[in-house]
Amino acid sequence: MADTHIAGAIEAILMVVDEPVAPADIAAALDVPEPEVVAALHALRDEYADPDRPRGFEPA
């Protein structure tokens, strides 16, 4: 799965769950290695925190 697709899939999962999800669970659901999920989560965190690219919500 391409990095952009992984990030999009992770973002979709995070938008619909009502409790925290472990990276290992996301990796299993997407059938990708956990380190790729962790890297994508870090990239999303950095993207959400970028004040020059507001996303319409604030990360917790």
Residue pairs with C-beta under 8 A, 6 or more apart in sequence:
1 9
1 30
1 31
1 32
3 36
3 40
6 30
6 32
6 36
6 37
6 40
7 40
7 43
7 44
9 30
10 26
10 30
10 37
10 40
10 41
10 44
11 44
13 21
13 26
13 29
14 21
23 34
23 37
23 38
23 41
24 34
26 37
26 41
27 33
27 34
27 36
27 37
30 37
45 59
47 53
47 55
48 55
48 57
48 58
48 59
49 59
